[in-house]
Amino acid sequence: MDTATLLKSLKVTAVWFDTEKVYFDLTDGKTIGSPLSWFPRLNKASDSQRQNWRLVAGGYGVHWEEIDEDLSAEGMLLYNPSQKS
């Protein structure tokens, strides 16, 4: 399976946080995580705002209505804040 096909197969089943990271549990049983500092809206959000998420696009994305944030497993894996212009 090539990388593009693999990335497109990643669906989120759950979202959780610790003090420094956001984590996605995936349908394949894996868990991925990224620093909250990479996502300023989530980083500044309250615990209740962070917990108020919903799956979108059939599980390919996660949306936080109250803070207007959207993430995907693919985006989390590919995102590199040092490449921002």
N, C-alpha and C positions, 0 to 999 in steps of 0.2 A: 504494500500500500504506500503510495507516495504521500509526501507531507501535506499537500493541499487537500487530498482526500481525507487524510486523518484529521486535519483541523476542522474540516466541515462536518465530521461525524461527532464532534464533541458537543454533548448536550448536558446542561446543568440540571441537577436534581435538588440541590439544596445550597444555601448560602449561609455562611457563618463567619464570625469575627473573633479575633483576640485583640489584645491591646495595640498591636502593630500591623496586623494584616487582615485582608479580606480573603476568604477561601470559597471555592466552588467545589462541591462534590459532583462528580460526573457520572453519567450512565454506565461507563465502563468500570466503575469502582474506584477510580483514581480521585485524588484531591489535589487541586492546584491552588496556589495562593500568591498574592502580590502585596507589597507594602501599601498601607493606606495613604502614605505620603505621595504616592503616584496619582492619587485620585482626590484632589482637594475637596470636592463636595462631600465625598464619603468621610474623609478625614475630619472635616468640621462638623459633620452630622452628629446628632445625639444618638444614644443607643436605640431609642424607640424609632427614630427616623431610619436608622440602618436596618432594623428588623422589619420595616414596612416595605418589603420588596415583592415583586411578582415576576414569574417567568413570562417571557414574550417570545414570539416567533417559534413556537413549538419547542421551547426549551433551549434554543440557541442563544438567547439573550436574557438579561435580568434588568428590570426597570425599577427605579425608586422614584415614584411620582412626586413626593413631597420635596425632594431636592433636585429633581430633574436630571437624574443620572442614569446612564445606560451602559452596561458592560456585557461582553460575551466571553466565553471561554477562549475562543480563538483570539480575540483582542487582548485578553489578559496574557496569553502565552507569547504574543508577538510584540506587545507594547514595550518600548524602550524609551524612558523619559530623556535620556541623554541625546536622543536623535530629534527632539522637538526643536523647531526653528523659532 
